[in-house]
């Protein structure tokens, strides 16, 4: 059984920084892609940052130049360094992974971690 576990959320003042971490465990052969989505109250879930196995990265326009996604493939982890945080970054952040196993590709989600940016 596959699990994605996030950590690192919390309350931070505008202009501050946070680092989110996510570790994936379970029965799979390869991580195809990992990344982060977020969902603010009353809004749809949106992509924040994504990194493929080929190290291609993509970012939402609103976080580009402020957030950095990285992976540690040896530890099956993905990180999101969030700098110069703004109140509009407040949301539940979800770790996402597309994993390849003997049955093919499957998408998984973490339980979410709250990020609140407020003075």
C-alpha positions in Angstrom: 0.0 0.0 0.0 1.3 3.4 -1.0 1.4 6.3 1.4 2.4 10.0 1.0 3.1 11.9 4.2 3.6 15.6 4.2 5.2 17.8 6.9 6.4 21.4 7.3 3.2 23.5 7.1 2.3 26.1 9.7 1.7 29.8 10.3 4.2 32.4 8.9 4.2 36.1 8.5 4.1 37.7 5.0 7.6 37.7 3.5 8.6 34.6 5.5 9.6 31.2 4.4 8.5 27.6 4.9 9.8 24.3 3.6 7.4 21.4 2.9 8.5 17.8 2.7 6.8 14.7 1.5 7.9 11.1 1.6 6.3 8.3 -0.4 6.5 4.7 0.8 5.0 1.4 -0.3 5.0 -1.0 -3.2 6.0 0.6 -6.4 8.7 0.4 -9.0 9.4 4.0 -10.0 8.3 7.6 -9.3 7.2 9.1 -12.6 6.5 12.5 -11.2 6.0 14.2 -7.8 4.8 17.7 -6.9 2.6 19.9 -4.9 -1.0 21.2 -5.3 -2.9 23.5 -3.1 -6.5 24.3 -2.4 -7.7 27.5 -0.7 -11.1 27.9 0.8 -13.8 28.2 -1.8 -11.4 27.5 -4.6 -10.4 24.5 -6.8 -7.3 22.6 -6.2 -4.5 24.0 -8.3 -1.0 22.9 -9.4 1.8 24.7 -7.5 4.9 22.9 -8.7 5.7 19.6 -10.4 8.9 17.7 -11.1 9.2 14.7 -13.5 11.6 11.8 -13.4 13.4 13.6 -16.2 13.9 16.5 -13.8 11.6 18.8 -15.8 10.0 21.3 -13.5 6.9 23.4 -13.9 5.4 26.1 -11.6 2.2 28.0 -11.3 2.8 31.6 -12.5 1.9 33.0 -9.1 4.7 31.2 -7.3 7.4 31.2 -10.0 10.6 32.9 -8.7 9.4 32.4 -5.1 9.0 28.7 -4.7 11.5 25.9 -5.5 10.7 22.3 -5.9 13.4 19.6 -5.4 13.5 15.8 -5.1 15.7 13.3 -3.3 15.1 10.2 -5.3 17.2 8.0 -3.1 14.8 8.8 -0.2 11.6 9.0 -2.3 11.1 12.6 -1.1 10.0 15.8 -2.7 10.4 19.3 -1.1 8.9 22.7 -1.7 10.9 25.7 -0.5 8.5 28.6 -0.3 10.0 32.1 0.0 8.5 35.6 0.2 5.2 34.1 1.2 2.0 36.1 0.6 -1.4 36.0 2.3 -2.8 34.6 -1.0 -0.5 31.5 -0.6 -2.7 30.5 2.3 -4.1 27.0 1.5 -3.9 23.3 2.2 -0.9 22.0 0.3 -1.1 18.4 -1.0 1.7 16.2 -2.1 1.1 14.4 -5.3 2.9 11.4 -6.9 2.4 9.4 -10.1 4.0 6.0 -9.5 4.7 3.2 -11.8 4.1 -0.3 -10.5 3.5 -3.8 -11.9 -0.1 -2.7 -12.6 0.8 0.5 -14.5 0.7 4.2 -13.5 -1.4 5.3 -10.5 -1.8 8.7 -9.0 -1.7 9.3 -5.2 -2.3 12.2 -2.8 -1.1 13.0 0.7 -3.5 14.1 3.4 -2.6 17.8 3.1 -0.8 20.3 5.3 -2.1 23.7 6.2 0.0 26.8 5.3 -1.3 30.1 6.7 0.3 33.4 5.8 -0.8 36.1 8.1 0.5 38.9 10.3 
